[in-house]
């Protein structure tokens, strides 16, 4: 480390240039390694005071034990399922995330998927390209007048609720971790009220052991109405096989999924050699819309993540009484 450097930061994934520029301007020495194997990183990670990453590999107890000088671990994005947060915090490491960076694009993507689903746009597009001119079977269902339930009212859920303004819908939000969170965009509701009133359910909850397959057969059967389902959260909060059964029965009128339970931890690809029957059904179903975990993947969000993390890293440094 040079005499002028206030700390060394290792970028394990490529971030927007703004983040490295800001850290460098504030006296940090930044290094980038997006190719080395985890075992190679472990051998020298003790040199660093900061790590910036996305989801390239898991940051477990074994890895963290080698991070003897680490002050912060900055995750570009939202999910922390691949990071042992409890162990990191026990070591005095501040774990930072940047949900503020992608809340707008996630909300827009969810709205786009919902409108596409209710207006049969994906199916109609395929049919016209194949020389079919089908009108009656593609008659739309209007969003206006419907009740939209939001599962999880953090950055993403709130941003989605804001985008619903102007559609003439009733918006209800349920968040088991909060109280008194109702606002001008969504009314605070119990899970029971969502079951009773919702026509649409949009999932915006993080993945955790408690939320594993939170949306399952019993959950879906609790809805009084047949519903449209949107999931831009995490694949593992939804049981795909149970969703398929409810698509077949008509309890779920249509599903738009940006995330799937079959993704690898890095979210860059599937982890399956052979697709299961449930996934095969999703691929064939006309009332299912799929995208490859890109709801938060905009050009603008890349820079926003960098700006959010730069601010949070510098704040950590200030709070620890370190010069910035």
C-alpha positions, -999 to 999 in steps of 0.1 A, spaced: 0 0 0 14 34 -9 18 60 18 -10 81 4 -35 52 2 -61 51 29 -69 15 22 -69 -12 -5 -101 -22 -22 -105 -53 -43 -131 -54 -71 -142 -90 -77 -167 -81 -103 -167 -52 -128 -186 -22 -115 -194 11 -131 -163 32 -134 -178 59 -112 -173 38 -81 -136 32 -86 -131 68 -96 -147 81 -65 -128 57 -42 -95 66 -59 -102 103 -56 -108 98 -19 -74 81 -14 -82 44 -18 -60 21 -38 -83 0 -61 -74 -33 -77 -96 -55 -100 -96 -92 -103 -125 -107 -121 -109 -139 -133 -89 -156 -105 -103 -187 -88 -116 -182 -53 -87 -201 -38 -63 -176 -54 -83 -147 -40 -82 -162 -5 -44 -163 -6 -42 -125 -7 -75 -111 5 -60 -103 39 -43 -73 22 -76 -55 16 -97 -32 37 -126 -33 12 -142 -57 -13 -166 -48 -40 -186 -76 -57 -218 -88 -72 -224 -125 -69 -194 -142 -85 -189 -167 -57 -200 -172 -21 -185 -153 7 -186 -179 35 -170 -182 69 -140 -200 54 -134 -170 30 -140 -144 56 -115 -159 81 -88 -148 57 -102 -112 55 -81 -101 85 -81 -64 76 -115 -61 60 -136 -30 69 -164 -33 44 -179 -57 19 -199 -38 -8 -224 -59 -28 -235 -43 -60 -272 -52 -59 -297 -65 -33 -295 -101 -24 -272 -114 4 -280 -151 2 -244 -159 -10 -228 -139 19 -225 -150 55 -236 -117 68 -238 -128 105 -202 -140 104 -190 -108 86 -207 -86 111 -193 -106 140 -158 -98 125 -167 -61 125 -171 -60 87 -198 -37 74 -219 -54 47 -233 -28 22 -259 -33 -5 -274 -9 -31 -311 -17 -36 -317 20 -42 -297 16 -75 -321 -8 -92 -355 0 -76 -366 21 -106 -358 -4 -133 -372 -33 -113 -404 -14 -109 -406 -6 -146 -398 -42 -156 -425 -55 -133 -451 -31 -148 -440 -41 -183 -443 -78 -175 -478 -73 -159 -491 -53 -189 -476 -77 -213 -493 -106 -195 -527 -91 -191 -528 -79 -227 -514 -112 -242 -487 -93 -260 -460 -120 -261 -484 -146 -274 -500 -122 -299 -466 -111 -312 -456 -147 -318 -488 -155 -336 -486 -125 -360 -450 -134 -368 -462 -169 -377 -489 -155 -400 -518 -159 -375 -543 -131 -370 -560 -140 -337 -581 -113 -321 -609 -127 -298 -586 -152 -281 -562 -124 -273 -589 -101 -258 -572 -82 -229 -580 -79 -192 -578 -43 -180 -556 -34 -150 -579 -5 -141 -603 -13 -113 -582 -42 -101 -565 -47 -67 -528 -52 -68 -511 -69 -38 -475 -62 -31 -455 -88 -11 -427 -70 5 -426 -32 8 -390 -22 7 -372 -3 -21 -385 -24 -49 -421 -28 -36 -425 9 -29 -411 18 -63 -435 -6 -80 -464 9 -60 -454 44 -73 -455 32 -109 -490 19 -104 -503 54 -98 -524 65 -128 -536 30 -136 -567 33 -114 -559 4 -92 -562 -3 -55 -528 -11 -41 -522 -31 -9 -488 -40 6 -478 -66 31 -444 -67 48 -439 -90 77 -408 -71 88 -425 -37 91 -452 -18 108 -468 15 99 -455 15 64 -486 24 45 -483 56 24 -499 75 -4 -490 48 -29 -501 16 -10 -522 8 20 -507 -14 47 -525 -47 47 -524 -81 63 -516 -112 44 -553 -123 49 -564 -91 32 -542 -98 2 -557 -133 0 -592 -118 1 -589 -89 -23 -560 -92 -47 -564 -97 -84 -526 -94 -90 -497 -103 -67 -462 -89 -72 -434 -105 -51 -406 -82 -39 -393 -101 -9 -356 -111 -3 -345 -147 -2 -339 -162 32 -344 -195 49 -377 -183 62 -388 -172 28 -378 -204 10 -408 -213 -12 -429 -188 6 -452 -188 -24 -463 -224 -26 -495 -244 -33 -511 -236 1 -503 -199 -3 -517 -197 -38 -549 -216 -29 -556 -190 -1 -565 -164 -27 -602 -159 -30 -599 -148 -67 -579 -162 -95 -548 -141 -98 -519 -129 -120 -485 -135 -104 -453 -114 -109 -420 -124 -94 -390 -101 -99 -376 -109 -64 -357 -143 -61 -365 -176 -77 -363 -196 -45 -392 -177 -28 -415 -195 -52 -421 -232 -56 -422 -237 -94 -439 -271 -94 -467 -257 -72 -470 -227 -95 -474 -250 -125 -502 -269 -108 -520 -237 -100 -516 -225 -136 -531 -257 -148 -561 -254 -124 -566 -217 -134 -560 -204 -99 -531 -185 -114 -544 -169 -146 -509 -160 -157 -474 -157 -144 -445 -134 -152 -412 -146 -139 -379 -127 -141 -363 -151 -117 -363 -189 -114 -354 -213 -86 -330 -231 -110 -305 -203 -112 -270 -207 -99 -259 -185 -71 -242 -161 -95 -275 -158 -114 -256 -159 -146 -270 -193 -158 -291 -223 -149 -275 -251 -128 -294 -279 -145 -282 -304 -171 -318 -315 -178 -348 -292 -175 -375 -304 -150 -411 -309 -161 -422 -278 -143 -398 -256 -163 -407 -273 -195 -443 -265 -188 -435 -228 -182 -417 -227 -216 -447 -241 -234 -474 -221 -216 -490 -192 -234 -499 -175 -202 -464 -174 -188 -438 -147 -195 -401 -153 -187 -370 -131 -186 -334 -140 -175 -331 -121 -142 -328 -87 -159 -354 -67 -140 -327 -47 -123 -304 -48 -153 -305 -13 -169 -277 10 -181 -289 35 -156 -290 11 -127 -254 2 -132 -243 37 -125 -268 42 -97 -254 12 -79 -220 27 -81 -231 60 -68 -250 45 -39 -221 23 -29 -196 51 -32 -216 71 -7 -221 42 17 -184 33 16 -173 68 24 -199 70 52 -185 38 68 -150 53 67 -163 85 84 -182 67 110 -152 46 119 -132 78 125 -110 72 95 -99 101 73 -117 105 40 
